[in-house]
Amino acid sequence: MKAATIGAPVLAALTVLLVARCAAAGPAAHPAAAHLPPPAARETISAPARTTPGAFNATDVAWLQLMIPMTEQMLRLLELAPEQTSNPRVTRLAARLGAGHRAELPRLRELLGRSGAPGVNVHEGHDMPGMVTAGDLRVLGRTTGAAFDRLFVEHIREHLEQGILVSRGEQGSGAEQAVRELAADIERTRAAQLALLDG
């Protein structure tokens, strides 16, 4: 699992500067610290500049560019369940979460396209809280039974918890109403999925 979570105090700074900082950065041992802005930049976090067409600001774009690969990677994890587990509850959970995540992707991609930002994965190769990595998928692809179930649930829980945190950050700092509304929808969905996981 990842070494750190994204705490509320750094969330606004992370979402505002995620795209610019991550585009040039490689994998970091401490993902949250790697994306903190320099001291001079922190003074402007409360009023991020608009960098894309319309009402989209940097927080909107950063959130979209984070949520898309997070969702895509989670779908890859969920697709492993039928082959790697013999637990029907895990298989049903994977199918239910997969349907919800697949429904979100077109909305996320459509909004990113409207923002004018490039549709590239700026987090390729980054080890970030809530993001299932290629290495994670390789390990899970070699794991079966109860060991798979345990790792599977751990990754899902981290993904859902981080999705809630960053979606709250978007609602607080984003500018485009459609993006903020989608973030609210995703926060509610992730909370319900987390309750399902706990149940």
N, C-alpha and C positions, 0 to 999 in steps of 0.2 A: 504494500500500500504506500501511498505517498507520504513523504516525511512531514508535511505541514498542511494546514487548512488555511483558506483565505478568511481572515477575520474581518469583522465589520469595520474596524477603524481604518483598514487599508483598502476596503472594497472600492470606494469611489476613485481613489488614486489608481487602482489597478485597472478598472474599466476604462478610464479616460486615456491612459497611456499604453494599454495592452498592445494595440496594433503596432505602434511605432517601435516600442521596446522589443517586442517579441519577433518582429520581422527581422531584426538584426541579431538576435540572441540565439544561442544554442541551448541545449538542455541544461538546466540548473539543478543543483542539489537541493536548494531551498526555493521552490517556485515563487512563493509570495514575495520573498525578499528580492528575488531577481527582477521583479517588475515594479518595485517601488520607485517613484520618481526622485530625481535629485532634489536637494533642498529648494533650489530656486523655482522648480516647477510646482512644488507643493502649494505655493502661494496662489496659484491660478486654478487649482482644482475645482473650487466652488463655482466657477463660471467658465466651463470648457468652451473653447472656440468652436464654431461650426465649421466643419471641414468638408462637408458633402452637400449635394443639392437639397433644396427644400428645408424642412425643419430638422433633419437628421444632424445630430452632433457626434462628437467623438465617442461618447459613452454608448450611444445607440449602435454605432458601427462596431465598437469593440465587443459589445455584448453579443451581437449577431455573429461576429467572426469567432467567438468563443463557443457559443451554443451549438453552432452547426457541426464542428468536428466532435464536440462532446457527445452529441446525439448520434452521429454516424458511428463513432467508436463503440458506444453503448449498444447499438443495434448489432454490431459484429459480435460483441460478447453474448448478447441474448440468443443469437443464432447458434451458438455452441451448445446450448443446453440440451436439445434433443439427442445429441450424440454422446454427450459426456456424463449425463446423469441418468439414473434409473428411478429417480424420485419424481412421481407424477406431480407433486405440488410445485416442485422447482420448474418443471416443464410448463405447467399452467401459468405460473408467475411470469416466466419468460415470454410466453405468448401474449399475455395481457399487457405487459410493459412494452413489448415490441410494437403492438398495434398503436398504442398511444404515442410512442416516439416517432413512428413512421408518419403519423398524421401531422406532427409538428414540423417536420422537415420542409415541406413545400412552403409553408407560411414563413419560416425563417429565411429560406432562400429567396423568396419573392421580395421580402423586405430588404434584404441585402442588395438585391439587384436594383431596387428603387433608390437606395441610398447613393448609388454611383460608385461604391467601393468595389474593388476587384473581388471576384468570387474564388479566391485562392485560400488555401489553408495556411494562415500565417503561424499556426501552432504546430506545424509538421515537425515531429521529432522531439517536441517539448514534453517534459514530465511534469504535469500540472495537477493540482488537486481536482478530483472529479473526472479526470480524463483517463480512459482506459488506453494504455499504450500498446504498441505492437508487441513489446516484450511481455506485457501482461497476457495478451492473447496467445502468444506462443506457449507460455507456461500453462494456461488454462486448457489449451488444446492437447496437452500431454497429461492432463489430470482427469481422473474419473471418480465416480462414486461420492462418498461423503466429503473427501478432500476437495473435490470440485465444488460441491454445494457450498462449503464454507467460504472458499475464495470468491465464488460467484456472488454470494450474498454480501460479502465485505465490499466488493467493487460496486455493486448496485447501491448500497447504502451511502458510500462516499459520493458517488455520482449524484444521487438525489439530494443529499444535504448541500453539496456545493451548488447544484442547480437552483435551489431555493435561495441561497445567499446571493449569488450573482444576479438573480432575477429581481430580488429586492433592491439591489444596487441600481439596476437599470431603471426601476420605477422611481427611485429617488433622484437620479441624476440625468436620465435621458430627456430628450427634447421632443422626439417624434411620437405623437399620440398612439399611432398604430403599433409601434414597437413597445411602448410602455404597456399597452393593453395586452399584447402577446406575452410580455414578461409576467404580468399579473395572472394570466391564464396558466402559464407554465408553472409559476409558483404554486398555484392551487393544485395543479395536476401532480406535481412532484410531492407535495405534502400528502395528497391522497395515496400516491404510490408508496410513500414511506410508511403510511399507516397500514397499507396492505402487506408490505414486507414484514412489519412488526407483528401483524396478525397471523 
